[in-house]
Amino acid sequence: MEYNEKFMRRALQLAATARGNTSPNPMVGAVIVGPDGHTIIGEGYHRRCGEGHAEVNAVASVKDKALLHDATMYVTLEPCSHYGKTPPCAKLIIDSKIPRVVVGADDPFKEVAGRGIAMLRAAGVEVVTGVLAEESRRLNARFMTAHEQGRPWITLKWARSADGYIDTDRPDGQPARFSGLTSSTLTHRLRGIHDAILIGSQTMLADRPSLDSRLWGPARNPRPIVLDRSRRLSPSDITTREECIVMSDYADIPDLLRQLYSRGITSVLVEGGSRVLQSFIDSGLWDLARVETAPIRVGHHGAVKAPEIGRIPFKHYDIGANSISLFSNNDLITQDFSL
């Protein structure tokens, strides 16, 4: 067990290297230990969605393939058993004649969900499961939450003044800015690790936000989602938003999230106005909230009060003069949770 955990920790370390690049796939790492039980002869991780999985990259890295016939593979998540963008990793392991596999967490995705482990065992592969399972689940909190609960992971994000406002009635009509350049850059990174970004129609009409990740280098842009139950948006309001999803026909937040999950969206960053943010808080269907507070008091110019979350933050840190508070509504989030 000591060796199992040692090599699984290395696999988890590898998996985390791809943070922000694999969605909607999970982060997965794999380590192959040679016949002596002590020497790593190959390792790999899933680098990006659509590219080779961790098991594929680990097997490819082994120089002497004959060593695989008496090796042990450590993989942080159950090997896949279905044909997606790549062939099944369970089949690769069997074809490579690897006799032993140690698995971190089971895969809740309905196309796998135990089938990968069953395929391996049916082929005579010895499989040990549950090694550092909680660590693997926490690493892939977004993926696990989406497929276990049938809804996207929800991150709420807003910036506020020290006296609790997210917008003002400035004479120039411009939206209030409580975030500095460094914080805005980190916000764009946060956008880049989510499948989609959600706002309300009022925010779209008032601010015309870009909703992209341009400040964070090569990060992908999240897919824009605009809530418009009152059908105020015209086609010209959304034509400049690539692949924008306008959601008008949904009963409530649970129904909205079921619809988004059915579209393959597994994580959403909510940057809407106070009303949209509060609707998610009130529904209880959110996982993480990031609240930035600027050392500015707007006083009588305050126009829109910030949402009320009613919780104590689990983490707090400063970015320049501003402070960041993180709030949790998900058991997979712990003190060391990384955005």
C-alpha positions as CSV (number, residue, x, y, z in Angstrom):
1,M,0.0,0.0,0.0
2,E,2.9,2.4,0.8
3,Y,4.3,1.9,-2.8
4,N,0.8,2.2,-4.3
5,E,0.3,5.6,-2.7
6,K,3.8,6.7,-3.6
7,F,3.3,6.1,-7.3
8,M,-0.3,7.3,-7.3
9,R,0.8,10.6,-5.8
10,R,3.3,11.0,-8.7
11,A,0.4,10.2,-11.1
12,L,-1.7,12.9,-9.5
13,Q,1.1,15.3,-9.8
14,L,1.3,14.6,-13.5
15,A,-2.4,15.0,-13.9
16,A,-2.5,18.4,-12.3
17,T,0.0,19.6,-14.9
18,A,-2.8,19.9,-17.4
19,R,-5.1,22.0,-15.2
20,G,-7.4,24.1,-17.4
21,N,-6.6,22.3,-20.7
22,T,-8.6,19.0,-20.6
23,S,-12.3,20.0,-20.0
24,P,-14.8,18.5,-20.6
25,N,-12.4,15.6,-20.0
26,P,-10.9,15.0,-16.5
27,M,-7.2,15.5,-15.6
28,V,-5.6,12.1,-15.5
29,G,-2.0,11.0,-14.8
30,A,-0.5,7.5,-15.3
31,V,2.8,6.0,-14.1
32,I,4.2,2.6,-15.1
33,V,6.5,0.8,-12.7
34,G,8.8,-1.9,-14.0
35,P,9.1,-5.6,-12.9
36,D,11.3,-4.7,-9.8
37,G,8.3,-2.8,-8.3
38,H,10.4,0.3,-7.6
39,T,11.5,1.8,-10.9
40,I,9.3,4.1,-13.0
41,I,9.8,3.1,-16.6
42,G,7.1,5.3,-18.1
43,E,4.7,8.1,-17.3
44,G,2.2,10.4,-19.0
45,Y,-0.8,12.6,-18.5
46,H,-3.8,13.8,-20.6
47,R,-2.5,17.1,-21.9
48,R,-5.5,18.4,-23.8
49,C,-9.0,17.4,-24.8
50,G,-8.9,15.4,-28.1
51,E,-5.3,14.3,-27.6
52,G,-3.9,11.1,-26.2
53,H,-5.0,10.0,-22.8
54,A,-2.7,9.5,-19.9
55,E,-2.4,5.7,-20.4
56,V,-1.6,6.2,-24.1
57,N,1.2,8.6,-23.3
58,A,2.6,6.5,-20.5
59,V,2.8,3.4,-22.6
60,A,4.4,5.3,-25.5
61,S,7.1,6.6,-23.2
62,V,8.3,3.1,-22.2
63,K,11.5,2.4,-24.3
64,D,11.6,-1.3,-23.8
65,K,8.0,-2.5,-24.4
66,A,8.9,-6.0,-23.2
67,L,9.0,-4.7,-19.6
68,L,5.3,-4.0,-19.8
69,H,4.6,-7.7,-19.6
70,D,5.5,-7.7,-15.9
71,A,4.8,-4.0,-15.0
72,T,2.2,-2.2,-12.9
73,M,0.3,0.9,-14.2
74,Y,-0.9,3.5,-11.7
75,V,-3.7,5.7,-13.1
76,T,-5.6,8.3,-11.2
77,L,-9.0,7.6,-12.9
78,E,-10.6,4.4,-14.2
79,P,-9.4,3.7,-17.7
80,C,-12.0,4.4,-20.3
81,S,-13.9,1.6,-22.0
82,H,-15.6,3.3,-25.0
83,Y,-14.6,4.8,-28.3
84,G,-14.7,8.6,-28.1
85,K,-12.1,10.9,-29.8
86,T,-9.6,8.2,-28.9
87,P,-9.8,4.3,-28.6
88,P,-10.5,2.8,-25.2
89,C,-7.6,2.9,-22.8
90,A,-8.7,-0.3,-21.1
91,K,-8.1,-2.1,-24.5
92,L,-4.7,-0.5,-24.9
93,I,-3.7,-1.9,-21.4
94,I,-4.9,-5.3,-22.4
95,D,-3.2,-5.3,-25.8
96,S,0.0,-4.1,-24.1
97,K,-0.1,-7.1,-21.8
98,I,0.2,-5.0,-18.6
99,P,-0.8,-7.5,-15.9
100,R,-1.5,-5.1,-13.0
101,V,-3.4,-1.8,-12.8
102,V,-3.8,0.4,-9.7
103,V,-6.7,2.9,-10.0
104,G,-7.4,6.0,-8.0
105,A,-11.0,6.9,-8.5
106,D,-13.9,5.3,-10.4
107,D,-15.1,7.3,-13.4
108,P,-18.7,8.5,-13.0
109,F,-19.1,9.3,-16.7
110,K,-22.0,7.1,-18.0
111,E,-20.0,5.8,-20.9
112,V,-17.4,4.3,-18.4
113,A,-18.9,4.0,-14.9
114,G,-17.2,0.7,-13.9
115,R,-17.0,-0.8,-17.4
116,G,-13.3,0.0,-17.8
117,I,-12.4,-1.9,-14.6
118,A,-14.7,-4.8,-15.6
119,M,-13.1,-5.0,-19.0
120,L,-9.6,-5.2,-17.5
121,R,-10.6,-7.9,-15.0
122,A,-12.5,-9.9,-17.7
123,A,-9.2,-10.0,-19.6
124,G,-7.3,-11.3,-16.5
125,V,-5.7,-8.0,-15.5
126,E,-5.3,-7.7,-11.7
127,V,-6.9,-4.4,-10.7
128,V,-6.6,-2.6,-7.4
129,T,-9.0,0.3,-6.8
130,G,-9.5,3.2,-4.4
131,V,-5.9,4.2,-3.9
132,L,-6.0,7.9,-3.0
133,A,-9.5,8.0,-4.4
134,E,-10.5,11.2,-2.6
135,E,-7.4,13.0,-3.8
136,S,-8.3,12.1,-7.3
137,R,-11.9,13.1,-6.9
138,R,-10.9,16.5,-5.5
139,L,-8.4,17.0,-8.3
140,N,-11.3,16.5,-10.7
141,A,-14.0,18.2,-8.6
142,R,-15.6,19.8,-11.7
143,F,-15.8,16.6,-13.7
144,M,-17.0,14.5,-10.7
145,T,-19.7,17.0,-9.8
146,A,-21.0,17.3,-13.3
147,H,-21.4,13.6,-14.0
148,E,-22.5,12.6,-10.5
149,Q,-25.1,15.3,-10.2
150,G,-26.1,15.6,-13.9
151,R,-25.4,19.4,-14.0
152,P,-22.5,21.7,-14.7
153,W,-20.1,22.7,-12.0
154,I,-21.0,26.3,-11.1
155,T,-18.5,29.0,-10.1
156,L,-20.0,32.3,-9.1
157,K,-17.8,35.4,-9.5
158,W,-18.3,39.1,-8.7
159,A,-16.4,42.2,-7.6
160,R,-17.8,44.6,-5.0
161,S,-17.0,47.8,-3.2
162,A,-16.1,47.8,0.5
163,D,-19.6,49.0,1.3
164,G,-21.2,46.2,-0.7
165,Y,-22.1,47.4,-4.1
166,I,-21.3,45.9,-7.5
167,D,-22.4,48.9,-9.6
168,T,-22.9,52.6,-9.3
169,D,-24.9,55.4,-10.9
170,R,-21.9,57.1,-12.4
171,P,-22.9,60.2,-14.4
172,D,-20.9,58.9,-17.4
173,G,-23.0,55.7,-17.5
174,Q,-20.0,53.4,-17.5
175,P,-20.1,50.3,-15.3
176,A,-18.2,50.4,-12.1
177,R,-14.7,48.9,-12.1
178,F,-13.5,47.3,-8.9
179,S,-10.9,45.0,-10.3
180,G,-7.3,45.9,-11.2
181,L,-5.3,44.6,-14.1
182,T,-3.7,41.7,-12.2
183,S,-7.1,40.6,-10.9
184,S,-8.7,40.9,-14.3
185,T,-6.0,38.8,-15.8
186,L,-6.6,36.1,-13.2
187,T,-10.3,36.4,-14.0
188,H,-9.6,35.6,-17.6
189,R,-7.6,32.6,-16.5
190,L,-10.7,31.5,-14.5
191,R,-12.8,31.9,-17.7
192,G,-10.4,29.8,-19.6
193,I,-10.8,26.8,-17.3
194,H,-14.6,26.7,-17.6
195,D,-16.6,25.4,-20.6
196,A,-19.0,28.4,-20.6
197,I,-19.6,31.8,-19.1
198,L,-23.1,33.0,-18.1
199,I,-24.6,36.4,-17.8
200,G,-28.1,37.8,-17.9
201,S,-29.7,39.8,-20.8
202,Q,-29.5,43.0,-18.7
203,T,-25.7,42.7,-18.4
204,M,-25.5,42.0,-22.1
205,L,-27.5,45.0,-23.1
206,A,-25.9,47.4,-20.5
207,D,-22.2,46.4,-20.7
208,R,-21.7,44.5,-24.0
209,P,-19.0,42.4,-22.3
210,S,-16.5,40.5,-24.5
211,L,-16.7,37.4,-22.2
212,D,-13.4,36.0,-23.5
213,S,-10.0,35.0,-22.0
214,R,-7.8,37.4,-24.0
215,L,-5.7,38.6,-21.0
216,W,-4.6,35.0,-20.3
217,G,-2.4,34.2,-23.2
218,P,-3.4,31.1,-25.2
219,A,-6.3,30.0,-22.9
220,R,-9.5,28.9,-24.7
221,N,-12.5,31.2,-24.7
222,P,-15.6,29.9,-22.8
223,R,-18.8,29.6,-24.6
224,P,-21.1,32.5,-23.9
225,I,-24.5,31.8,-22.3
226,V,-27.1,34.6,-21.9
227,L,-30.3,34.2,-19.9
228,D,-33.2,35.9,-21.6
229,R,-36.5,34.6,-20.3
230,S,-38.1,38.0,-21.1
231,R,-36.8,37.7,-24.7
232,R,-35.4,41.2,-24.8
233,L,-32.4,40.4,-27.0
234,S,-32.5,40.9,-30.8
235,P,-30.4,38.9,-33.2
236,S,-28.1,41.9,-33.6
237,D,-27.3,41.7,-29.9
238,I,-25.7,38.3,-30.2
239,T,-24.3,38.0,-33.7
240,T,-20.9,39.0,-32.6
241,R,-20.8,36.3,-29.9
242,E,-19.3,33.1,-31.4
243,E,-21.5,30.1,-30.5
244,C,-23.5,32.1,-28.0
245,I,-26.3,30.2,-26.4
246,V,-29.4,32.2,-25.5
247,M,-31.5,30.5,-22.9
248,S,-35.1,31.6,-22.9
249,D,-37.2,28.4,-22.3
250,Y,-36.3,27.1,-18.9
251,A,-38.5,26.7,-15.8
252,D,-35.9,27.4,-13.1
253,I,-32.3,27.1,-12.2
254,P,-32.4,23.2,-11.9
255,D,-34.0,23.0,-15.3
256,L,-31.5,25.4,-16.8
257,L,-28.6,23.3,-15.5
258,R,-30.1,20.1,-16.8
259,Q,-30.4,21.6,-20.2
260,L,-26.8,22.9,-20.2
261,Y,-25.5,19.5,-19.1
262,S,-27.4,17.8,-21.9
263,R,-25.5,20.1,-24.3
264,G,-22.2,18.7,-22.9
265,I,-21.4,21.7,-20.8
266,T,-19.7,20.5,-17.6
267,S,-18.6,23.8,-16.0
268,V,-20.0,27.3,-16.0
269,L,-18.6,30.6,-14.7
270,V,-21.5,32.9,-13.7
271,E,-20.6,36.6,-14.1
272,G,-24.1,37.9,-14.3
273,G,-25.6,40.8,-12.4
274,S,-26.7,40.7,-8.9
275,R,-30.1,39.2,-9.7
276,V,-28.7,36.3,-11.7
277,L,-26.0,35.6,-9.1
278,Q,-28.5,35.6,-6.3
279,S,-30.8,33.2,-8.1
280,F,-28.0,30.6,-8.2
281,I,-27.2,31.2,-4.5
282,D,-30.9,30.9,-3.6
283,S,-31.2,27.7,-5.6
284,G,-28.3,26.1,-3.7
285,L,-27.0,24.9,-7.0
286,W,-23.5,26.3,-7.0
287,D,-20.1,25.0,-6.0
288,L,-17.6,27.8,-5.7
289,A,-17.9,31.6,-5.3
290,R,-15.1,34.0,-5.8
291,V,-15.8,37.5,-4.4
292,E,-13.4,40.4,-4.8
293,T,-13.6,43.4,-2.6
294,A,-12.0,46.7,-3.5
295,P,-11.0,49.2,-0.7
296,I,-13.5,51.7,-2.2
297,R,-16.7,53.0,-0.7
298,V,-19.2,54.4,-3.2
299,G,-21.6,55.8,-0.7
300,H,-24.7,57.4,-2.2
301,H,-23.5,56.5,-5.7
302,G,-24.1,52.8,-5.0
303,A,-26.8,51.6,-7.3
304,V,-26.8,47.7,-7.2
305,K,-26.2,45.8,-4.0
306,A,-23.9,42.8,-4.2
307,P,-25.4,39.3,-3.7
308,E,-25.7,37.9,-0.2
309,I,-24.1,34.5,0.1
310,G,-24.5,34.0,3.9
311,R,-21.4,31.9,4.4
312,I,-17.9,32.2,5.9
313,P,-15.1,32.0,3.3
314,F,-12.8,29.0,3.4
315,K,-9.9,30.9,1.9
316,H,-8.9,34.5,1.8
317,Y,-6.0,36.3,0.0
318,D,-5.0,39.7,-1.3
319,I,-4.2,40.8,-4.9
320,G,-2.7,44.3,-4.6
321,A,-5.1,46.4,-2.5
322,N,-8.0,44.2,-3.2
323,S,-9.0,41.1,-1.2
324,I,-10.3,37.8,-2.6
325,S,-12.7,35.6,-0.6
326,L,-13.6,32.0,-1.7
327,F,-16.8,30.3,-0.6
328,S,-17.6,26.6,-0.9
329,N,-20.9,24.8,-1.5
330,N,-19.3,21.4,-2.5
331,D,-17.7,18.8,-0.3
332,L,-15.0,18.2,-2.8
333,I,-13.6,21.6,-2.1
334,T,-11.0,21.7,0.7
335,Q,-8.6,24.3,2.0
336,D,-6.0,23.4,-0.7
337,F,-8.5,23.6,-3.6
338,S,-6.8,25.2,-6.6
339,L,-8.7,27.4,-9.1
